[in-house]
């Protein structure tokens, strides 16, 4: 396997970079300049220069080779330094190598069109990995959250909840680590700002400044120079309604997630909540649509409840993938197996319209499982057969990853493992690699 350092040095040579043609043109132009100078000097002066090097035999050829190599090395160094100087002038403060910048703008921006739907941390995890494979990435985010900072801002200022949107924008940011440290910071102290994150307040402030939540997302995306785009499923302010096993109805995402009773069905308080126009357009022209991972009832299904979104997904010509969850969620999917998850999803979206499902087949460490069991969560039981009623191609692989969340180790899909699996097992990325795409999933 090619080591990573060598791959980095050879990135200039990747197909699609549009660099080699200009290097060849430069070399050819240098040859023309040298030829013109020789003609200008004439035979006699060229002969005088030639006679300055009286070495004969093998040493003459060695000397010529050394001079030629020095010339090529100097030319290459000059071009490299020129590109670096220009890149730093265009993007001051960026630590990326010029080859990385060119690779991103030339290759990734010609990648497949991917639309990912979800909310919460599941969608941002997916985005964090897949943004390394294509820049034509659209995240469709649920906007029904009514808990925590988002819920407070929603009730106090009558705005759409910014939390999930903020997480997705940060996941797509070029300098994600640095931006996350800043924008995820929560105010402390005994003030009205206590508990709010910097990113949430910025989005709300931008909404008031620009006159719309969608325009606020665009502005924040521009500020963070994100790779791809983030779209709200709807701009309509609406709530989730859930019918519980005792036939009672409760309202609000946070109340639904915290209720221990089994959920029978879920809907929006506004049944005709219109989709954000760009969402339908992106779904229609997508090459690949990804559903999940994410909380079944409060992240995935809410997007499908928005008017015409599920129909648009079914009708789309794109290749479609479901990403199965790792763990059950207390109060939401207790004791639900993988087949149960799909059966519930199928009530809101025709699962047979999807091509495949990606399932984790690695077991978490026992000490991590012990902590989850104490919270009444467990790995989602994989009971889906290879030959299943949804005609889904079943892809099983190790997707396990961990993150530190609220001071404890939490199981999550590993972004790179998930992205690699998607690249390896989809037709659209296989075709992209064949056309000179990155092929990092290999």
Secondary structure, 3 states (H helix, E strand, C coil): CCCHHHHHHHHHHCCCCCCHHHHHHHHHHHHHHHHHHHHHHHHHHHHHHHHCCCCCCHHHHHHHHHHHHHHHHHHHHHHHHHHHHHHHHHCCCCCCCHHHHHHHHHCHHHCCCEEEEECHHHHHHHHHHHCCCCCCEEEEECCCCCCHHHHHHHHHHCCCCCHHHHHHHHHHECCHHHHHHHHCCECCCCCCCCCCEHHHHHHHHHHHHHCCHHHHHHHHHHHCCECCEEEECCCCCCCEEEEECCCCEEECHHHHHHCCCCEEEEEECCCCCCCCHHHHHHHHHCCEEEECCCCHHHHHHHHHHCCCHHHHHHHCCCEEEEECCCECCCCCCCCCCHHHHHHHHCCCCCHHHCCEEEEECCCCCHHHHHHHHHCCCCECCCCCCCCCCCCCEEEEECCEEEEEECCEEEEEECHHHHHHHHHHCCHHHHHHHHCCCCCCCC
